[in-house]
Amino acid sequence: MINLNLYNMKKLLILLTFFAVGSPSFSQTPEKNTPVVKENQTVMLSKAAMKDKIKGGWAGQTIGVTFGGPTEFRYNGTFIQDYQPIVWYDGYLKKTMLEWPDLYDDIYMDLTFVEVLERVGFNAPVDSFANAFAYAKYNLWHANQAARYNILRGIKPPESGHWMNNPHADDIDFQIEADFLGLMSPGLPNAAATLADKVGHIMNYGDGWYGGVFVSAMYSQAFMSDDIQYVVAEALKMIPEQSQFYQCIHDVIQWHKQYPEDWKQNWMEIQKKWSEDIGCPEGVFAALDIDAKLNAAYIVLGLLYGEEDFTKTLEIATRAGQDSDCNPSSAGGILGTMMGYNKIPDYWKMGLSEAEDMDFKYTSMSLNKVYDTSYKHALAMIKANGGTVGEKEVTIRKQSPEPVRFEKSFEGLYPIAKVASKTNSEKNEITFDFEGTGFALRGGAAKKQQDLPEYIFKAELYVDGKKVETASLPTSFTTRRYELFWRYKLPNKTHQVMVKILNPHKDYEIRASEAVIYGDQANVRLGSK
């Protein structure tokens, strides 16, 4: 039970401190784990506290993704009931890292970019980041895989993440990979956003890019304050107000004020207003939603209703459903940064020490190594942005958040239907007709037997009898094209689509399913007279 007098006194002190120094509640001694305001926007933090926060950020996200792993996309369009157990025990972390390494795409994608910074430096060209993950051996999905395919075929960033070239531009991918930016940018959200512009547009655009900017900014602010509401609100200032991403997160904050004790009611409001996905072809007309803003809403849900309690935060961010390993990973990392490694409850660190020296699969980095590397990068970032590094403390020139530029994916496109495609094996053709302004044809190239070597199909796309694209369709999972073909911004009329396979092979096949169809206005009948 909360002591209301103490609670109100704490809030009053926070309010007075805010008006006195222009910053949230800070401790008064550098030995504590929060900064000390020196003057205006200059903040002092002990080096020991900063490293503890960096460790807390990496450990928190690793704990979160491990905890939520078994529930990932198993609860779509619903939350996980309170009585549903989610496993956690001593040794579970190490067991999961050994037996399910692909679960950690949240981490190994971050580490790929950390390794580039370590190898090439802060001025690394975008190609260094893009090629590092495009040629890596790990599996990827959605916007990442679409970007990998683009890069391997010569479409470079930022075009590789643009929605005209990537049907997953608004997906969650950069959002789950931006942690490293915030962890190396304590109190420097604008500096993190500058790097996010370079890295995030490899695989995302618009709301998909904003997800990474927002998450990295929350990490950055978590070094500066022990008030999670302040951290969320300050990070949101980085996002243009006219974007749907901003509007969605702003709604969650307002609903938290309206329903402060009921996260499930807030979840219901999110579901009613923000659960329609228009980009990802798997999520259109389906319960699955990998859209960045919806899953960012669940991160914020966990942070606000978790009330700086690590267990409550992980539970809510996970039980909100959808991408329920990535969301507690982000929430756990942000809260872990705020509270520091040493204050993460021992229950959640059970077995962590056994895993901290293990390299994440596909990388040459372990948690212990990235703790040190991110700390080194943070010191360099502080100096590069006007701060100083002393023997036992750092002085940070804390940045006021500045909104990044406005972008919008899938402008003027509205999902209106799904149509089935027809495969003519004798003619080696796939065909369908539709009325609208665009389509995305789901499917892929596959081996009929898994032990066969890779084969790459060549295929041509015809729209209304005109050839508009020739594409390679690899059967390899790591180099596959995530959708067969797509085209947007077509004239609004009836169209005939044909895919012609140029090099058919009896041991391999092109599997085509339905096409998502777009129009230039929403197809809404509910309530019409």
Secondary structure, 3 states (H helix, E strand, C coil): CCCHHHHHHHHHHHHHHHHHHCCCCCCCCCCCCCCEEEECCEEEEEHHHHHHHHHHHHHHHHHHHHHHHHHCCCCCCCCCCCCCCCCCCCCHHHHHHHHCHHHHHHHHHHHHHHHHHHHHCCCCCHHHHHHHHHCCCCCCCHHHHHHHHHHHCCCCCCCCCCCCCCCCCCECCHHHCCHHHHHCCCCCHHHHHHHHHHHHCCCCCCHHHHHHHHHHHHHHHHCCCCCHHHHHHHHHCCCCCCCHHHHHHHHHHHHHHHCCCCHHHHHHHHHHHHCCCCCCCCCCCCCCCCEHHHHHHHHHHHHHHHCCCHHHHHHHHHHCCCCCCHHHHHHHHHHHHHHCHHHCCCCCCCCHHHHCCCCCCCCCCCHHHHHHHHHHHHHHHHHHCCCEECCCEEEEECCCCCCCCCCCCCCCCEEEEEEECEEECCCCEEEEEEEECEEEEEEEEEECCCCCCCCEEEEEEEECCEEEEEEEEECCCCCCCCCCEEECCCCCEEEEEEEEECCCCCCEEEEEEEEEEEECCCCCCCCCC
